[in-house]
């Protein structure tokens, strides 16, 4: 309604005053074109961050002030009035435009927190969209995170990311084609979630060839966050002050905490690098190295955690076989142990003894009374 009233006012002003010697109808058309240009400028301002708006306003004011001072200098010259008026208007437009553009570009360097909390609520009231990277879309875990309501608000999908996904989906390589199609299915799944607002950003940066740098510039323009699992993009964006939501870091944070001395049940999958070691994996992919578990391959056993090491590739757990598992294994592997006890032999009351090692003790030599009588 406000835009309609503003348009009618511009058209009526052009029709009534018809400036520059224009006819009434042509002037009314110029008023309508002016109203449309104001609307487009307003839509562009809504996308800009508060820091950019403040920087643009300060730059414009400084440009106008500079053009006014230059006009005072020109007024003391002998330049004809017509030429001096043209120079004044030209300087005003040029200085205002330069101040507007430079102030908007340098506005990201402003620290709003230093203004005493005057704009402290600005972060909580703006939309702060989340820009999705190609890698995190193909990964697919972002859909599960959104479905669990850990993410909400505006999900911004750049047009150049969609083109990259379509290029991967149309690849001649079957593996790449499958990954690209999975990424498109993930986007469709996210788009159907009612608590999310999915938007397609048509903004492109022709002067920038790299997709990662385009994502950074888009996040700066919309003052949003980037969701990715790319390590290099994470580092570059963090250096430029862009907030990053890394899915891999979230997965590492959700891994179960294991302390030395705890017991856990694992499935020994293969042999380890060191002697008599077995290797198992948890559900989240964490490697578990078990000492003395080589003979337990393809078996589920209980182990005792001895140490936990955090490496660049992830977390590694070291353990040893639990004592109860060792006792049970010993009973299964030695079923004849119950026979290794002294027993009576039915042979004229004579007996033989055995030792735990299985060796037979020598029988004592006793004289035979029958032979002596003979």
GITAZI-V972257 format. One record per helix or strand of 2 or more residues. SS is the DSSP state (a for helix, b for strand). FROM is the first residue (numbers start at 1). TO is the last residue. If there is no record, write none. Layout:
# GITAZI-V972257
<<SS & FROM & TO> <SS & FROM & TO>>
This chain:
# GITAZI-V972257
<<a & 2 & 17> <a & 19 & 21> <a & 24 & 47> <a & 50 & 75> <a & 81 & 109> <a & 112 & 115> <a & 122 & 125> <b & 130 & 132> <a & 134 & 139> <a & 141 & 147> <b & 153 & 158> <a & 159 & 169> <a & 174 & 191> <b & 196 & 201> <a & 211 & 222> <b & 225 & 228> <a & 231 & 239> <b & 244 & 246> <a & 247 & 253> <b & 263 & 271> <b & 277 & 281> <b & 287 & 291> <a & 294 & 296> <b & 300 & 311> <b & 314 & 321> <a & 323 & 333> <a & 335 & 339> <b & 343 & 344> <b & 351 & 352> <a & 369 & 373>>
